[in-house]
């Protein structure tokens, strides 16, 4: 007698499919601890690493960043893995990389002939410059996936990326590779609202702020309530729940709303006035408008947060990782260099962070990492802070407020990878400094945004000619100099990334200024 086959509804089928996807991903992730090895260790085992440097973020937000499609080059510092003689690397980009750019990174590798490293590097491209993320482009090309798969020995390989989404998860499953990245199901903890929840759980100071909402009227009411709790506020920042490089922030100037300030009107009038004033928000990008920002509030959600004022104010961050073995490691601290209309857009950083709060950053970063690890998170994370000097408090000269967690690689990742690549040293948790093997401390000044119209038309080879002529390139003998990234941005956008390494903070800054002066002079003369 034939048995009746269960009939699944569409919703049940969808749920069943998702369960099988999650089970497949969990199976792959369970293999990661035995395939992964710390970048700090010399690894003699056969290893294959697929690098997919996709910026899988809101593409409308990314449009605000000039030359953003070249940001896939920032993870070229992953080529540091090729210093291990049995490691092979597969690197995929939207557009082919300029050969001289690839050669530049390979020649930086200490102790390995560049030809030996090049033989263990496979480059693939989608030949697609559209605004879709790189991972989506790869998924749309099954033949490319097959060619990548042909290069991989599954029992030796894993995949790494800039940030993880369901797209990266899907690609990992198609390639049958574990993914060295956070499970996309945990990405909430890297949003503005999720970050605030973790800070509260860890007892880490944070600015007063609101709950998450997708409704503009409710956001206005939350903003009014925040103002009532802190009537001395001058500004309130409206933050999209998911933003990139500070571009998703907008400032509300409260001086313009003095007539409805706390004590002068009721909540209803205050909320209405704030909602009307949203159309005059101060955006960090000159292409942003209230209509598009409003739509993003409805799609992504937003919070209101107290804007921290201060005469002497810095924006430090701490970087860490949760390893596949479950360990929490602090990697570095930085002071971020910010710009834009209100100083909220990431331009670059200096390493390490200020002496007087560096160790406090490490400790709070460790607490966040342990909380993330308990929730099942993996790989890189960073925590951004606002630091305001309190000269009246000798025992606590800096007020540190945590403002955001990033569950991805970020603007401070590749400069530190550059230092690691070039110096082969290590980070010391005792004082938060980086030391070479002979005990020399290293410092750097880095930027993703050295951009001038005069630089347009310069090719990577032109840049090398200019720097070599002035002997500003990185010297492996002296351990100081400059290393570049984002060279693909240079010709079209006049934009360049660089990390200037010195033996003192002053020397690193002087190298940075000398590089800028040299390129400026060369472009004037040409």
MARTI-501818 format. One record per residue (C-alpha): residue in three letters; x, z, y. Coordinates in Angstrom, 3 decimals, always signed. Last residue first. Layout:
! MARTI-501818
{ALA, {X, Z, Y}}
...
***
This chain:
! MARTI-501818
{UNK, {+53.767, -14.690, +68.113}}
{UNK, {+55.459, -12.215, +70.440}}
{UNK, {+52.287, -10.189, +70.910}}
{UNK, {+51.684, -10.097, +67.147}}
{UNK, {+55.200, -8.842, +66.506}}
{UNK, {+54.953, -6.173, +69.214}}
{UNK, {+51.671, -4.817, +67.870}}
{UNK, {+53.007, -4.832, +64.294}}
{UNK, {+56.071, -2.854, +65.390}}
{UNK, {+54.134, -0.387, +67.564}}
{UNK, {+51.698, +0.318, +64.712}}
{UNK, {+54.560, +0.844, +62.256}}
{UNK, {+56.419, +3.073, +64.731}}
{UNK, {+53.324, +5.227, +65.315}}
{UNK, {+52.850, +5.733, +61.568}}
{UNK, {+56.553, +6.471, +61.059}}
{UNK, {+56.401, +9.047, +63.854}}
{UNK, {+53.357, +10.703, +62.252}}
{UNK, {+55.136, +11.005, +58.892}}
{UNK, {+58.253, +12.375, +60.633}}
{UNK, {+56.203, +14.988, +62.483}}
{UNK, {+54.459, +16.131, +59.296}}
{UNK, {+57.890, +16.620, +57.730}}
{UNK, {+59.732, +14.830, +54.896}}
{UNK, {+57.831, +11.637, +55.588}}
{UNK, {+55.269, +9.307, +54.046}}
{UNK, {+53.179, +6.806, +56.009}}
{UNK, {+50.104, +5.592, +54.103}}
{UNK, {+48.550, +2.341, +55.286}}
{UNK, {+45.271, +0.444, +55.404}}
{UNK, {+44.786, -2.751, +57.385}}
{UNK, {+42.199, -4.570, +59.442}}
{UNK, {+42.569, -7.740, +61.490}}
{UNK, {+39.225, -8.788, +59.987}}
{UNK, {+39.917, -12.185, +58.432}}
{UNK, {+43.703, -12.096, +57.949}}
{UNK, {+44.117, -8.355, +57.346}}
{UNK, {+41.309, -7.395, +55.022}}
{UNK, {+43.162, -8.550, +51.874}}
{UNK, {+45.959, -6.147, +52.812}}
{UNK, {+43.621, -3.245, +52.098}}
{UNK, {+46.671, -1.154, +51.120}}
{UNK, {+50.100, -0.587, +52.587}}
{UNK, {+53.061, +1.696, +51.856}}
{UNK, {+55.148, +3.132, +54.678}}
{UNK, {+58.467, +4.952, +54.770}}
{UNK, {+60.181, +7.976, +53.263}}
{UNK, {+61.673, +8.851, +49.871}}
{UNK, {+65.218, +8.283, +51.123}}
{UNK, {+66.346, +6.302, +48.064}}
{UNK, {+62.898, +4.942, +47.154}}
{UNK, {+62.646, +3.533, +50.665}}
{UNK, {+59.111, +2.612, +51.693}}
{UNK, {+59.051, -0.316, +54.114}}
{UNK, {+59.922, +0.389, +57.747}}
{UNK, {+63.171, -1.582, +57.732}}
{UNK, {+62.252, -3.370, +61.000}}
{UNK, {+62.641, -6.838, +59.509}}
{UNK, {+61.052, -5.595, +56.282}}
{UNK, {+57.958, -4.544, +58.232}}
{UNK, {+57.429, -7.877, +59.978}}
{UNK, {+58.219, -10.031, +56.947}}
{UNK, {+55.928, -7.929, +54.734}}
{UNK, {+53.079, -8.339, +57.212}}
{UNK, {+53.571, -12.096, +57.289}}
{UNK, {+53.453, -12.172, +53.466}}
{UNK, {+50.134, -10.289, +53.513}}
{UNK, {+48.740, -12.945, +55.883}}
{UNK, {+48.199, -12.320, +59.591}}
{UNK, {+45.295, -14.359, +60.971}}
{UNK, {+43.629, -11.431, +62.704}}
{UNK, {+46.151, -8.783, +63.761}}
{UNK, {+45.511, -9.353, +67.466}}
{UNK, {+41.863, -8.340, +66.986}}
{UNK, {+42.991, -4.839, +66.055}}
{UNK, {+42.260, -2.608, +63.056}}
{UNK, {+44.234, +0.267, +61.542}}
{UNK, {+41.208, +1.612, +59.717}}
{UNK, {+41.934, +2.839, +56.213}}
{UNK, {+44.475, +5.343, +57.519}}
{UNK, {+47.158, +7.647, +56.190}}
{UNK, {+49.545, +10.240, +57.615}}
{UNK, {+51.818, +11.780, +55.016}}
{UNK, {+53.805, +14.822, +53.977}}
{UNK, {+56.354, +15.486, +51.260}}
{UNK, {+58.203, +18.691, +50.302}}
{UNK, {+61.655, +18.159, +48.760}}
{UNK, {+62.197, +20.225, +45.594}}
{UNK, {+64.427, +17.823, +43.626}}
{UNK, {+61.498, +16.814, +41.419}}
{UNK, {+59.486, +15.870, +44.507}}
{UNK, {+57.175, +18.476, +46.012}}
{UNK, {+53.568, +18.329, +47.197}}
{UNK, {+52.223, +21.283, +49.162}}
{UNK, {+49.247, +23.598, +48.621}}
{UNK, {+51.315, +26.798, +48.852}}
{UNK, {+50.966, +28.330, +45.396}}
{UNK, {+48.935, +25.407, +44.058}}
{UNK, {+52.013, +23.170, +43.983}}
{UNK, {+51.264, +19.444, +43.714}}
{UNK, {+53.744, +17.370, +41.730}}
{UNK, {+56.439, +14.721, +42.104}}
{UNK, {+56.838, +11.125, +40.928}}
{UNK, {+57.666, +10.124, +44.519}}
{UNK, {+56.214, +6.638, +44.859}}
{UNK, {+53.205, +6.720, +42.576}}
{UNK, {+52.220, +10.287, +43.415}}
{UNK, {+52.420, +9.575, +47.143}}
{UNK, {+50.366, +6.393, +46.650}}
{UNK, {+47.832, +8.276, +44.514}}
{UNK, {+47.503, +10.748, +47.403}}
{UNK, {+46.824, +7.878, +49.792}}
{UNK, {+44.353, +6.354, +47.246}}
{UNK, {+42.139, +9.394, +46.821}}
{UNK, {+41.717, +10.543, +50.445}}
{UNK, {+39.181, +7.843, +51.351}}
{UNK, {+37.094, +8.553, +48.297}}
{UNK, {+36.867, +8.678, +44.504}}
{UNK, {+33.493, +9.845, +43.401}}
{UNK, {+31.238, +12.876, +43.292}}
{UNK, {+31.441, +13.615, +47.024}}
{UNK, {+30.383, +17.109, +48.073}}
{UNK, {+29.309, +17.757, +51.678}}
{UNK, {+29.138, +20.188, +54.595}}
{UNK, {+31.168, +23.294, +53.821}}
{UNK, {+31.719, +25.568, +56.844}}
{UNK, {+35.099, +27.137, +57.572}}
{UNK, {+35.509, +29.450, +60.588}}
{UNK, {+39.220, +29.706, +61.314}}
{UNK, {+41.273, +32.574, +62.777}}
{UNK, {+40.033, +35.160, +60.265}}
{UNK, {+42.129, +38.329, +60.699}}
{UNK, {+42.998, +37.450, +64.310}}
{UNK, {+39.368, +36.894, +65.256}}
{UNK, {+39.130, +36.154, +69.018}}
{UNK, {+40.946, +32.842, +68.599}}
{UNK, {+38.160, +31.521, +66.338}}
{UNK, {+39.246, +27.957, +65.493}}
{UNK, {+36.548, +25.725, +64.043}}
{UNK, {+36.910, +24.129, +60.597}}
{UNK, {+34.232, +21.712, +59.337}}
{UNK, {+34.365, +21.072, +55.612}}
{UNK, {+34.305, +18.221, +53.092}}
{UNK, {+34.401, +18.863, +49.341}}
{UNK, {+35.871, +16.302, +46.968}}
{UNK, {+35.112, +15.340, +43.398}}
{UNK, {+36.932, +13.351, +40.785}}
{UNK, {+36.278, +13.442, +37.035}}
{UNK, {+33.330, +14.946, +35.165}}
{UNK, {+30.089, +16.792, +35.786}}
{UNK, {+28.344, +18.737, +33.003}}
{UNK, {+26.452, +21.290, +35.115}}
{UNK, {+28.986, +23.952, +34.157}}
{UNK, {+31.758, +21.601, +35.314}}
{UNK, {+30.056, +21.150, +38.697}}
{UNK, {+29.909, +24.918, +39.231}}
{UNK, {+33.567, +25.242, +38.219}}
{UNK, {+34.516, +22.468, +40.620}}
{UNK, {+32.608, +24.096, +43.482}}
{UNK, {+34.395, +27.383, +42.880}}
{UNK, {+37.759, +25.585, +42.715}}
{UNK, {+37.076, +23.827, +46.010}}
{UNK, {+36.330, +27.200, +47.605}}
{UNK, {+39.693, +28.501, +46.412}}
{UNK, {+41.615, +25.397, +47.416}}
{UNK, {+40.035, +25.351, +50.861}}
{UNK, {+41.029, +28.993, +51.365}}
{UNK, {+44.584, +28.028, +50.383}}
{UNK, {+44.732, +25.359, +53.081}}
{UNK, {+43.220, +27.482, +55.859}}
{UNK, {+46.258, +28.635, +57.842}}
{UNK, {+48.610, +25.886, +56.741}}
{UNK, {+46.475, +23.006, +58.061}}
{UNK, {+45.670, +20.389, +55.409}}
{UNK, {+48.371, +18.544, +53.471}}
{UNK, {+48.338, +15.658, +54.033}}
{UNK, {+46.883, +13.786, +56.995}}
{UNK, {+43.750, +11.656, +56.885}}
{UNK, {+42.085, +8.378, +57.778}}
{UNK, {+39.227, +6.770, +59.677}}
{UNK, {+36.193, +8.664, +58.358}}
{UNK, {+33.220, +8.352, +60.724}}
{UNK, {+31.764, +11.549, +62.248}}
{UNK, {+33.587, +11.814, +65.557}}
{UNK, {+30.548, +11.378, +67.776}}
{UNK, {+30.782, +7.722, +68.835}}
{UNK, {+33.098, +6.768, +65.962}}
{UNK, {+36.222, +8.553, +64.858}}
{UNK, {+37.477, +11.005, +62.252}}
{UNK, {+40.956, +11.833, +60.973}}
{UNK, {+40.515, +14.068, +57.939}}
{UNK, {+42.715, +17.083, +57.350}}
{UNK, {+43.678, +16.970, +53.719}}
{UNK, {+43.841, +19.117, +50.593}}
{UNK, {+45.100, +18.131, +47.166}}
{UNK, {+44.568, +17.995, +43.389}}
{UNK, {+42.698, +21.160, +42.415}}
{UNK, {+42.063, +21.097, +38.664}}
{UNK, {+38.984, +22.207, +36.729}}
{UNK, {+39.429, +21.967, +32.953}}
{UNK, {+36.633, +20.616, +30.749}}
{UNK, {+38.791, +18.525, +28.374}}
{UNK, {+37.484, +15.348, +30.012}}
{UNK, {+39.015, +16.729, +33.223}}
{UNK, {+36.963, +18.101, +36.111}}
{UNK, {+38.701, +16.921, +39.237}}
{UNK, {+39.691, +18.194, +42.630}}
{UNK, {+40.015, +17.210, +46.266}}
{UNK, {+39.757, +19.539, +49.252}}
{UNK, {+38.655, +18.454, +52.696}}
{UNK, {+39.454, +19.282, +56.305}}
{UNK, {+37.466, +18.199, +59.362}}
{UNK, {+39.005, +19.887, +62.397}}
{UNK, {+37.673, +21.607, +65.504}}
{UNK, {+39.309, +23.135, +68.535}}
{UNK, {+36.728, +23.376, +71.319}}
{UNK, {+33.932, +23.868, +68.814}}
{UNK, {+30.415, +22.664, +68.027}}
{UNK, {+28.844, +22.602, +64.587}}
{UNK, {+25.831, +20.315, +64.399}}
{UNK, {+23.015, +22.166, +62.644}}
{UNK, {+21.573, +20.121, +59.800}}
{UNK, {+18.440, +18.020, +59.323}}
{UNK, {+18.009, +16.400, +55.912}}
{UNK, {+17.216, +12.884, +54.743}}
{UNK, {+15.545, +10.912, +51.964}}
{UNK, {+16.842, +7.737, +50.345}}
{UNK, {+13.897, +5.338, +50.648}}
{UNK, {+11.801, +6.919, +53.422}}
{UNK, {+14.874, +7.973, +55.372}}
{UNK, {+16.304, +4.487, +54.788}}
{UNK, {+13.215, +2.919, +56.369}}
{UNK, {+13.598, +5.196, +59.381}}
{UNK, {+17.226, +4.109, +59.739}}
{UNK, {+16.155, +0.443, +59.731}}
{UNK, {+13.550, +1.015, +62.441}}
{UNK, {+15.773, +3.376, +64.414}}
{UNK, {+18.526, +0.810, +64.693}}
{UNK, {+22.045, +0.547, +63.269}}
{UNK, {+24.407, -2.272, +64.294}}
{UNK, {+26.400, -0.027, +66.649}}
{UNK, {+27.283, +2.342, +63.801}}
{UNK, {+27.486, +6.104, +64.248}}
{UNK, {+23.905, +6.328, +65.482}}
{UNK, {+22.808, +8.507, +68.388}}
{UNK, {+19.090, +9.026, +67.896}}
{UNK, {+16.783, +7.534, +70.532}}
{UNK, {+13.914, +6.554, +68.187}}
{UNK, {+14.097, +10.059, +66.754}}
{UNK, {+12.961, +11.355, +70.145}}
{UNK, {+9.281, +10.703, +69.300}}
{UNK, {+9.624, +12.810, +66.144}}
{UNK, {+11.326, +15.541, +68.184}}
{UNK, {+8.522, +15.573, +70.763}}
{UNK, {+5.883, +15.835, +68.040}}
{UNK, {+7.751, +18.652, +66.308}}
{UNK, {+8.092, +20.596, +69.559}}
{UNK, {+4.427, +20.137, +70.465}}
{UNK, {+3.290, +21.427, +67.064}}
{UNK, {+5.840, +24.253, +66.993}}
{UNK, {+4.662, +25.741, +70.286}}
{UNK, {+6.289, +25.323, +73.673}}
{UNK, {+8.809, +26.931, +76.023}}
{UNK, {+10.163, +29.740, +73.817}}
{UNK, {+12.066, +27.358, +71.571}}
{UNK, {+12.830, +24.164, +73.537}}
{UNK, {+9.939, +21.800, +74.290}}
{UNK, {+10.845, +21.006, +77.899}}
{UNK, {+14.567, +20.989, +77.050}}
{UNK, {+14.170, +17.965, +74.767}}
{UNK, {+16.874, +15.737, +76.298}}
{UNK, {+19.314, +18.648, +76.024}}
{UNK, {+18.610, +18.633, +72.278}}
{UNK, {+20.699, +15.537, +71.549}}
{UNK, {+19.781, +14.294, +68.057}}
{UNK, {+22.769, +12.832, +66.257}}
{UNK, {+22.745, +10.288, +63.416}}
{UNK, {+24.608, +10.339, +60.096}}
{UNK, {+24.609, +7.637, +57.395}}
{UNK, {+27.866, +6.050, +58.578}}
{UNK, {+29.795, +9.239, +57.813}}
{UNK, {+32.080, +7.483, +55.295}}
{UNK, {+29.169, +6.552, +53.029}}
{UNK, {+25.691, +8.082, +52.968}}
{UNK, {+23.192, +9.347, +50.408}}
{UNK, {+20.788, +12.028, +51.607}}
{UNK, {+20.671, +10.370, +55.008}}
{UNK, {+21.806, +12.922, +57.530}}
{UNK, {+20.149, +13.913, +60.805}}
{UNK, {+22.578, +15.921, +62.927}}
{UNK, {+21.278, +18.524, +65.354}}
{UNK, {+22.770, +18.997, +68.800}}
{UNK, {+23.059, +21.681, +71.471}}
{UNK, {+22.047, +24.617, +69.308}}
{UNK, {+21.458, +27.954, +71.073}}
{UNK, {+17.872, +28.160, +69.749}}
{UNK, {+19.144, +28.639, +66.191}}
{UNK, {+16.180, +29.582, +63.986}}
{UNK, {+13.830, +27.757, +66.350}}
{UNK, {+16.041, +24.682, +66.300}}
{UNK, {+15.949, +24.667, +62.500}}
{UNK, {+12.138, +24.928, +62.555}}
{UNK, {+11.935, +21.944, +64.929}}
{UNK, {+14.209, +19.914, +62.636}}
{UNK, {+12.032, +20.741, +59.614}}
{UNK, {+8.968, +19.606, +61.599}}
{UNK, {+10.678, +16.366, +62.569}}
{UNK, {+11.672, +15.808, +58.938}}
{UNK, {+8.042, +16.384, +57.938}}
{UNK, {+6.979, +13.671, +60.358}}
{UNK, {+9.675, +11.309, +59.056}}
{UNK, {+8.731, +11.759, +55.377}}
{UNK, {+11.372, +11.332, +52.684}}
{UNK, {+12.329, +15.005, +52.753}}
{UNK, {+15.251, +17.169, +51.687}}
{UNK, {+15.269, +20.823, +52.722}}
{UNK, {+16.658, +21.810, +56.086}}
{UNK, {+19.875, +23.065, +57.574}}
{UNK, {+22.002, +25.991, +58.670}}
{UNK, {+25.671, +25.111, +58.338}}
{UNK, {+27.489, +26.142, +55.156}}
{UNK, {+29.482, +29.176, +54.000}}
{UNK, {+30.305, +29.196, +50.246}}
{UNK, {+28.415, +31.711, +48.099}}
{UNK, {+28.750, +29.500, +45.010}}
{UNK, {+24.985, +29.023, +44.535}}
{UNK, {+24.520, +28.328, +48.258}}
{UNK, {+27.316, +25.751, +48.243}}
{UNK, {+25.776, +24.166, +45.113}}
{UNK, {+22.372, +23.810, +46.782}}
{UNK, {+23.891, +22.373, +49.959}}
{UNK, {+25.695, +19.744, +47.927}}
{UNK, {+22.487, +18.757, +46.129}}
{UNK, {+20.694, +18.184, +49.446}}
{UNK, {+23.522, +16.096, +50.924}}
{UNK, {+23.963, +14.146, +47.696}}
{UNK, {+26.814, +14.696, +45.243}}
{UNK, {+24.895, +17.137, +43.050}}
{UNK, {+22.098, +14.572, +42.717}}
{UNK, {+24.603, +12.335, +40.920}}
{UNK, {+24.160, +14.261, +37.669}}
{UNK, {+22.123, +11.639, +35.778}}
{UNK, {+24.784, +9.102, +36.732}}
{UNK, {+27.158, +10.884, +34.292}}
{UNK, {+30.339, +11.579, +36.259}}
{UNK, {+33.263, +9.272, +35.689}}
{UNK, {+35.865, +8.380, +33.063}}
{UNK, {+33.499, +6.110, +31.141}}
{UNK, {+33.739, +5.790, +27.358}}
{UNK, {+33.915, +2.188, +26.174}}
{UNK, {+31.577, +0.118, +23.960}}
{UNK, {+31.807, -2.818, +26.393}}
{UNK, {+28.018, -3.089, +26.690}}
{UNK, {+27.750, +0.717, +26.788}}
{UNK, {+30.332, +1.003, +29.562}}
{UNK, {+28.562, -1.746, +31.507}}
{UNK, {+25.238, +0.111, +31.301}}
{UNK, {+26.820, +3.359, +32.519}}
{UNK, {+28.489, +1.471, +35.362}}
{UNK, {+25.087, +0.041, +36.350}}
{UNK, {+23.336, +3.427, +35.968}}
{UNK, {+25.653, +4.653, +38.687}}
{UNK, {+29.281, +5.774, +38.790}}
{UNK, {+31.749, +5.745, +41.641}}
{UNK, {+35.184, +4.148, +42.127}}
{UNK, {+35.542, +3.240, +38.448}}
{UNK, {+37.278, +4.086, +35.167}}
{UNK, {+36.814, +2.618, +31.700}}
{UNK, {+38.306, +3.789, +28.414}}
{UNK, {+40.481, +2.258, +25.737}}
{UNK, {+42.447, +3.058, +22.580}}
{UNK, {+39.706, +2.948, +19.905}}
{UNK, {+38.021, +0.024, +21.648}}
{UNK, {+41.029, -2.318, +21.529}}
{UNK, {+40.255, -4.383, +24.605}}
{UNK, {+41.312, -7.860, +25.690}}
{UNK, {+38.454, -9.603, +23.847}}
{UNK, {+36.041, -7.229, +25.608}}
{UNK, {+37.118, -8.560, +28.984}}
{UNK, {+36.468, -12.129, +27.813}}
{UNK, {+33.087, -11.092, +26.369}}
{UNK, {+32.095, -9.394, +29.630}}
{UNK, {+33.084, -12.550, +31.513}}
{UNK, {+30.822, -14.575, +29.223}}
{UNK, {+27.984, -12.108, +29.813}}
{UNK, {+28.144, -12.633, +33.595}}
{UNK, {+25.279, -10.791, +35.343}}
{UNK, {+26.719, -7.443, +34.230}}
{UNK, {+29.968, -8.324, +36.012}}
{UNK, {+28.176, -9.037, +39.281}}
{UNK, {+26.210, -5.793, +38.997}}
{UNK, {+29.492, -3.941, +38.518}}
{UNK, {+30.987, -5.603, +41.602}}
{UNK, {+28.113, -4.393, +43.777}}
{UNK, {+25.831, -7.021, +45.267}}
{UNK, {+26.679, -8.242, +48.755}}
{UNK, {+27.775, -11.710, +47.607}}
{UNK, {+31.455, -12.671, +47.407}}
{UNK, {+31.379, -13.827, +43.770}}
{UNK, {+34.425, -15.243, +42.008}}
{UNK, {+33.738, -12.692, +39.217}}
{UNK, {+37.432, -11.888, +38.908}}
{UNK, {+39.719, -10.758, +36.093}}
{UNK, {+43.304, -9.493, +36.155}}
{UNK, {+45.200, -8.408, +33.033}}
{UNK, {+48.249, -6.144, +33.435}}
{UNK, {+50.667, -5.322, +30.608}}
{UNK, {+52.939, -8.325, +31.179}}
{UNK, {+53.009, -7.397, +34.884}}
{UNK, {+54.461, -3.965, +34.029}}
{UNK, {+57.403, -5.486, +32.190}}
{UNK, {+57.952, -8.020, +34.994}}
{UNK, {+57.899, -5.207, +37.580}}
{UNK, {+60.778, -3.487, +35.801}}
{UNK, {+59.779, +0.178, +35.348}}
{UNK, {+61.703, +3.162, +36.775}}
{UNK, {+59.585, +3.596, +39.878}}
{UNK, {+56.539, +1.329, +40.352}}
{UNK, {+56.570, -0.022, +43.911}}
{UNK, {+57.393, -3.530, +42.704}}
{UNK, {+54.095, -3.651, +40.846}}
{UNK, {+52.169, -2.822, +44.009}}
{UNK, {+53.738, -5.633, +46.061}}
{UNK, {+53.456, -8.135, +43.198}}
{UNK, {+49.668, -7.609, +43.145}}
{UNK, {+49.438, -8.181, +46.900}}
{UNK, {+51.724, -11.235, +46.654}}
{UNK, {+49.411, -12.748, +44.030}}
{UNK, {+46.347, -12.515, +46.350}}
{UNK, {+43.583, -10.837, +44.360}}
{UNK, {+40.789, -13.021, +43.024}}
{UNK, {+37.305, -12.210, +44.405}}
{UNK, {+34.786, -9.722, +43.031}}
{UNK, {+37.495, -7.689, +41.320}}
{UNK, {+38.391, -6.609, +37.783}}
{UNK, {+41.563, -4.783, +36.708}}
{UNK, {+42.592, -4.481, +33.041}}
{UNK, {+45.516, -2.134, +32.489}}
{UNK, {+47.738, -1.777, +29.420}}
{UNK, {+49.636, +1.432, +28.673}}
{UNK, {+52.473, +1.563, +26.115}}
{UNK, {+55.315, +1.785, +28.677}}
{UNK, {+53.747, +4.499, +30.854}}
{UNK, {+54.737, +3.371, +34.367}}
{UNK, {+51.691, +1.137, +34.037}}
{UNK, {+49.422, +4.066, +34.938}}
{UNK, {+50.662, +3.822, +38.526}}
{UNK, {+48.680, +0.573, +38.579}}
{UNK, {+45.805, +2.839, +39.568}}
{UNK, {+47.220, +2.394, +43.098}}
{UNK, {+45.272, -0.840, +42.976}}
{UNK, {+42.249, +1.413, +43.506}}
{UNK, {+42.097, +0.548, +47.206}}
{UNK, {+41.828, -3.179, +46.466}}
{UNK, {+38.074, -2.932, +45.797}}
{UNK, {+37.881, -2.081, +49.500}}
{UNK, {+38.187, -5.833, +50.129}}
{UNK, {+34.406, -6.229, +49.912}}
{UNK, {+34.165, -3.685, +52.750}}
{UNK, {+35.744, -6.055, +55.243}}
{UNK, {+33.979, -4.369, +58.152}}
{UNK, {+32.037, -1.270, +57.098}}
{UNK, {+28.428, -1.424, +58.367}}
{UNK, {+27.441, -3.647, +55.446}}
{UNK, {+28.162, -0.662, +53.187}}
{UNK, {+24.962, +1.047, +54.365}}
{UNK, {+22.904, -2.003, +53.430}}
{UNK, {+24.694, -2.117, +50.064}}
{UNK, {+23.685, +1.418, +49.128}}
{UNK, {+26.548, +2.449, +46.866}}
{UNK, {+28.155, +0.911, +43.807}}
{UNK, {+31.523, +0.384, +45.465}}
{UNK, {+32.999, -1.289, +42.385}}
{UNK, {+36.632, -0.597, +41.523}}
{UNK, {+36.176, -1.490, +37.816}}
{UNK, {+39.453, -0.410, +36.176}}
{UNK, {+39.643, -0.889, +32.383}}
{UNK, {+42.330, +1.328, +30.879}}
{UNK, {+44.090, +0.682, +27.587}}
{UNK, {+46.387, +3.218, +25.932}}
{UNK, {+49.016, +3.104, +23.176}}
{UNK, {+50.704, +6.537, +23.209}}
{UNK, {+53.924, +7.147, +25.154}}
{UNK, {+52.285, +8.993, +28.069}}
{UNK, {+54.420, +10.618, +30.754}}
{UNK, {+52.048, +13.237, +32.148}}
{UNK, {+50.775, +13.482, +35.734}}
{UNK, {+48.139, +10.775, +35.186}}
{UNK, {+46.507, +13.116, +32.683}}
{UNK, {+45.704, +11.517, +29.335}}
{UNK, {+42.328, +10.211, +28.227}}
{UNK, {+41.620, +8.771, +24.782}}
{UNK, {+41.094, +12.034, +22.841}}
{UNK, {+38.958, +13.639, +25.558}}
{UNK, {+36.890, +10.434, +26.048}}
{UNK, {+35.411, +10.097, +22.555}}
{UNK, {+32.414, +12.376, +23.287}}
{UNK, {+31.632, +10.127, +26.245}}
{UNK, {+30.935, +7.192, +23.913}}
{UNK, {+28.421, +9.143, +21.833}}
{UNK, {+26.765, +10.496, +24.992}}
{UNK, {+26.404, +6.925, +26.290}}
{UNK, {+24.765, +5.753, +23.066}}
{UNK, {+22.414, +8.759, +23.097}}
{UNK, {+21.488, +8.124, +26.732}}
{UNK, {+20.768, +4.464, +25.987}}
{UNK, {+18.696, +5.411, +22.895}}
{UNK, {+16.717, +7.905, +24.966}}
{UNK, {+16.176, +5.330, +27.710}}
{UNK, {+14.789, +2.879, +25.151}}
{UNK, {+12.399, +5.494, +23.729}}
{UNK, {+11.176, +6.416, +27.208}}
{UNK, {+10.584, +2.761, +28.067}}
{UNK, {+8.792, +2.182, +24.771}}
{UNK, {+6.656, +5.273, +25.344}}
{UNK, {+5.740, +4.028, +28.822}}
{UNK, {+4.852, +0.583, +27.470}}
{UNK, {+2.640, +2.202, +24.782}}
{UNK, {+4.097, +2.415, +21.305}}
{UNK, {+2.212, +1.300, +18.195}}
{UNK, {+3.193, +3.164, +15.053}}
{UNK, {+3.418, +0.951, +11.987}}
{UNK, {+0.728, +1.497, +9.341}}
{UNK, {+2.099, +1.773, +5.834}}
{UNK, {+1.416, -1.019, +3.372}}
{UNK, {+0.000, +0.000, +0.000}}
***
